[in-house]
């Protein structure tokens, strides 16, 4: 309920654009830190932090439930291959 409320209040653009635009607006799109020949790390920042935090907390809650679900399996798989999420 809290995530839905946060999305409705903080991000009224949902449903009006494409997924790439929405991810950039929320701040989920990795930003390049490149200059000339230097290739820096990709960082996720900017956008609407309240929406990003609500989505993160709901994703963590789903991965920590006792029932087996697709999100939990995906999280464990990424964790096992040392991918940060």
Residue, then its C-alpha position, 0 to 999 in steps of 0.5 A: x500500500x505504501x509503495x502504491x501511494x508513493x508512486x501515485x503521489x511522487x510519480x504521476x507520470x506513470x502510464x504517460x511515457x515509455x519505460x526508459x523515460x520513467x526509469x530516468x525520471x526515477x533515477x534507476x538508469x545508470x549514468x556514465x562517468x566518462x571523459x575522453x578515453x577514461x571509462x568510469x563506473x556507472x552509478x545510479x543517482x538523481x531522480x526521485x529518491x523517495x520513489x527509488x527508496x520505496x521500490x528498493x524497500x519493497x524489493x528487499x521485503x519480497x526477497x526476504x519472505x519465507x515463501x519461494x518466489x521468482x524475485x527471491x530466486x533471482x536475487x539469490x542467483x545474482x548474489x551467488x555470482x557476486x553481482x551487486x543489486 
